[in-house]
Amino acid sequence: MPSRRMIHPAFWQSYTMAQLTPGQRLLFIGLISNADDQGRLKGHPALIRSIVFPFDDISVEAIDADLAAIAATGSLILYQVDGQVYIQIVGWWDYQAPQWAYPSTIPAPEGWTDRLRYRKNKQVHLVNWNGYGGFKTRPPDLGKTEGADSPDASGNDLPNDLPNDIVEYRDSDSLGVDNNGASAPSPSPLLPDTDASRLLFGRLQANAKAKGRRGPKQFQSIECKEKFDKAALRLGPEQTEAAIIRAMQKSLTSATKATDFIAKWQGDGYKPPAKSKGGASTRLDGTIAAGQRILKEEGEWQP
């Protein structure tokens, strides 16, 4: 089943969308909502009607004509592989920002590059995840419209139908693109991103630095991180801190070993440190701050 999809605010001011009827725009939104993680669908008009308009009396011929109208704007392409018709949404990776993107069961059109981040056999697989997804050059005969949405004379650029202020916003730092136009690398999903996990890595970093070594900066796997987060949620802040301190006392200096120990923690008679008047553990706050300083020194801190 497709994940939730994003409809960019620029959709409603798009000159390309203005060329379509309201019904065709609704159809296109339905395609976006039901496309797989690479922006593809099976393209038979009868199937599309059953997915997008299951309760409406719309003919297959009307759906077929509307798909052709959308394709004429360059927003999608209709292509065939082994006699089967498929749909590729052209601007998929310009507007969708999923946390996970699984491989498609539909063959990609010629010239298209997928981006993948998915779990398989307890491993996280990354393929071109930090790279460029989609068409690197404009496919032949794609969206031969005139005016504001037309490509330049070279025919090599994808259509840019957005007002200038929206284009500038889309290409700004706020969307992970630097001022030189290069994509900013996405933060690693294995980095500590909760108070409890920052406390763990603060302790691991501090202990390693005291011994003249480099401590771990992130979890070894998504499974390890999820296991730690689940244990921290079960234990609560005080018992999580107690378990982390005890793990350090037992010289469990890798995140995996410490997580395994913390996941089994039941208290063991350890009394957590007293709370401050504000209710938060002063030792917790101090250790998090120390860990943050170490990570900042190493250039790995993600606020």
C-alpha positions in Angstrom: 0.0 0.0 0.0 1.4 3.4 -0.9 2.7 5.7 1.9 1.3 9.2 2.5 2.4 11.5 -0.2 3.1 15.3 -0.3 1.2 17.7 -2.5 3.5 20.8 -2.8 1.8 24.2 -2.2 3.2 25.2 -5.6 0.8 22.7 -7.2 -2.1 25.2 -6.8 -0.3 28.0 -8.5 1.4 25.9 -11.2 1.0 27.2 -14.8 1.2 23.6 -16.0 -1.7 22.6 -13.7 -3.7 25.6 -15.0 -3.7 23.9 -18.4 -5.7 21.0 -17.0 -9.4 20.8 -16.0 -10.3 20.5 -12.3 -11.1 16.8 -12.9 -7.7 16.2 -14.5 -6.0 17.9 -11.6 -7.9 15.6 -9.2 -6.8 12.6 -11.3 -3.2 13.7 -11.1 -3.4 14.1 -7.3 -4.9 10.6 -7.2 -2.0 9.3 -9.2 0.5 10.9 -6.8 -1.4 9.5 -3.8 -1.3 5.9 -5.2 2.1 5.8 -6.9 4.7 3.5 -5.4 7.9 4.7 -3.7 9.5 5.5 -7.0 6.5 7.4 -8.5 5.2 4.6 -10.7 1.9 3.0 -11.4 0.3 0.5 -13.7 -1.3 2.6 -16.4 -4.3 0.8 -17.7 -7.2 3.4 -17.7 -9.7 0.9 -16.2 -7.3 0.1 -13.3 -6.7 3.8 -12.7 -10.4 4.5 -12.6 -10.9 1.8 -10.0 -8.2 3.2 -7.8 -8.8 6.9 -8.1 -12.6 7.1 -8.8 -14.1 3.9 -7.4 -17.5 5.6 -6.6 -17.9 7.7 -9.7 -19.5 7.0 -13.1 -16.6 8.0 -15.3 -15.9 6.1 -18.6 -12.6 4.4 -19.3 -12.3 6.5 -22.4 -12.5 9.7 -20.3 -9.8 8.5 -18.0 -7.6 7.6 -21.0 -8.1 11.1 -22.5 -7.3 12.7 -19.1 -4.1 10.7 -18.7 -3.0 11.8 -22.2 -3.8 15.5 -21.3 -1.7 15.2 -18.1 1.1 13.5 -20.1 1.0 16.3 -22.6 2.0 18.8 -19.9 5.2 16.8 -19.1 4.0 16.0 -15.6 3.9 12.3 -16.3 4.9 9.9 -19.0 3.0 6.8 -20.3 5.3 4.1 -21.5 5.2 0.4 -22.4 7.3 -2.6 -21.3 6.4 -6.0 -22.8 3.1 -4.7 -24.0 2.0 -3.3 -20.6 1.3 0.4 -20.0 2.9 2.1 -17.0 3.0 5.6 -15.6 6.0 7.5 -14.3 5.4 10.8 -12.4 8.2 13.0 -13.7 8.7 15.4 -10.8 8.5 12.7 -8.2 11.9 13.3 -6.5 11.5 17.1 -6.7 8.5 17.1 -4.4 8.5 13.8 -2.4 10.8 13.4 0.7 10.0 10.0 2.2 12.0 8.5 5.0 12.0 5.1 3.3 11.7 4.3 -0.4 11.4 0.7 -1.5 12.2 -0.8 -4.9 9.5 -0.6 -7.4 8.0 -3.8 -8.9 7.4 -1.8 -12.1 10.2 -1.4 -14.6 11.6 2.1 -14.8 11.4 4.1 -18.0 14.6 4.6 -20.0 16.8 7.3 -18.5 15.2 7.2 -15.0 17.2 6.8 -11.8 15.6 5.5 -8.6 16.5 6.4 -5.1 16.3 3.6 -2.5 16.4 3.3 1.3 14.8 0.1 2.6 15.1 -2.8 5.0 15.8 -6.3 3.9 17.1 -9.2 5.9 17.5 -7.0 9.0 19.8 -4.7 7.0 19.2 -1.1 5.8 20.0 -0.9 2.1 20.9 2.5 0.5 21.1 2.9 -3.3 21.7 6.4 -4.7 19.9 7.7 -1.5 22.0 10.9 -1.4 22.2 11.2 -5.1 19.9 12.6 -7.9 16.7 10.8 -8.6 14.6 11.0 -11.7 15.4 12.0 -15.3 18.8 13.7 -15.6 17.8 15.0 -19.1 14.4 15.7 -20.5 12.9 12.6 -22.3 12.2 13.1 -26.0 8.7 14.5 -26.8 7.9 15.1 -23.2 5.4 17.9 -22.6 5.7 19.9 -25.8 3.8 22.9 -24.4 4.6 26.5 -25.3 5.2 29.5 -23.0 6.2 29.6 -19.4 6.5 25.9 -19.0 8.4 25.1 -22.2 12.1 23.9 -22.0 14.8 26.0 -23.3 16.1 25.7 -26.8 18.4 22.8 -25.9 15.4 20.7 -24.8 17.5 19.2 -22.0 16.0 20.8 -18.9 13.0 19.4 -17.1 10.0 21.8 -17.1 10.1 24.5 -14.4 6.5 25.7 -14.0 6.9 27.3 -10.6 6.8 31.1 -9.9 10.3 32.4 -9.2 9.8 33.0 -5.5 8.7 29.3 -5.1 11.7 28.1 -7.1 14.0 30.1 -4.9 12.4 28.6 -1.8 12.6 25.1 -3.1 16.3 25.5 -3.9 17.2 27.2 -0.6 18.9 25.8 2.5 15.5 25.2 4.1 14.9 22.3 1.8 18.4 20.8 2.1 20.1 22.4 -0.9 23.1 24.7 -0.5 23.5 28.0 -2.2 25.7 26.5 -4.9 22.9 24.2 -6.0 24.4 21.0 -4.6 22.2 18.7 -2.5 23.1 18.8 1.2 23.7 15.3 2.6 20.9 13.9 4.7 21.7 13.3 8.4 22.4 9.6 9.1 19.4 7.8 10.5 21.8 6.0 12.9 22.8 9.2 14.8 21.5 9.7 18.3 18.4 11.9 18.2 16.8 11.6 21.6 17.9 12.8 25.1 18.4 9.2 26.1 20.5 8.2 23.1 22.5 11.4 23.4 23.2 10.5 27.0 24.4 7.0 26.0 26.8 8.4 23.3 27.9 11.2 25.6 29.0 8.5 28.1 30.6 6.4 25.4 32.4 9.4 24.0 33.6 10.6 27.4 34.8 7.2 28.5 36.7 6.6 25.2 38.3 10.1 25.3 39.5 9.5 28.8 41.3 6.5 27.5 42.7 8.3 24.5 40.4 6.6 22.0 37.7 7.6 19.7 34.2 6.5 20.9 31.3 5.5 18.7 29.3 8.3 17.2 26.2 6.4 16.1 24.3 3.1 16.3 25.6 0.2 14.2 22.2 -0.5 12.8 18.6 0.6 12.7 17.6 -2.4 14.7 20.1 -1.5 17.4 18.7 2.1 17.6 15.1 0.9 17.7 16.0 -1.6 20.4 17.6 1.2 22.5 14.7 3.6 21.9 12.2 0.9 22.9 14.1 0.1 26.1 14.4 3.8 27.0 10.6 4.3 26.6 10.0 1.3 28.8 12.4 2.4 31.5 11.8 6.1 31.6 14.5 8.8 32.1 15.8 7.8 35.5 16.1 4.1 35.0 17.6 4.6 31.5 20.2 6.8 33.1 20.9 4.2 35.7 21.2 1.5 33.1 23.6 3.6 31.0 25.8 4.3 34.1 25.9 0.7 35.1 26.8 -0.3 31.5 29.7 2.1 31.6 30.8 0.6 34.9 30.8 -2.8 33.3 33.1 -1.4 30.5 30.5 -2.0 27.8 32.1 0.5 25.4 30.2 -0.3 22.2 26.7 0.9 21.5 25.5 -2.6 20.6 26.7 -4.2 23.8 25.5 -1.3 25.9 22.1 -1.5 24.2 21.8 -5.2 24.8 22.6 -4.6 28.5 20.1 -1.7 28.8 17.3 -3.7 27.0 17.6 -6.3 29.8 17.8 -3.7 32.7 15.4 -4.3 35.5 16.9 -2.1 38.1 19.4 -4.4 39.9 18.9 -2.4 43.1 20.7 0.7 41.6 19.5 4.0 43.0 19.3 6.7 40.4 20.8 10.1 41.2 18.7 12.6 43.0 16.7 15.0 41.0 17.2 18.8 41.0 14.4 21.1 42.1 13.3 21.4 38.5 12.7 17.6 38.4 15.5 16.8 35.9 18.5 14.9 36.8 21.5 17.2 37.0 23.8 14.3 36.1 21.7 13.6 33.0 21.9 17.2 31.9 25.6 17.4 32.6 26.4 14.2 30.7 24.2 15.2 27.7 26.0 18.6 27.6 29.4 16.8 27.7 28.4 14.5 25.0 27.2 17.3 22.8 30.5 19.2 23.3 32.4 16.1 22.2 30.2 15.5 19.1 30.5 19.2 18.2 34.3 18.9 18.4 34.1 16.0 16.0 31.8 17.8 13.7 29.1 15.2 14.1 26.5 17.1 16.3 23.0 17.2 14.8 20.8 19.5 16.9 
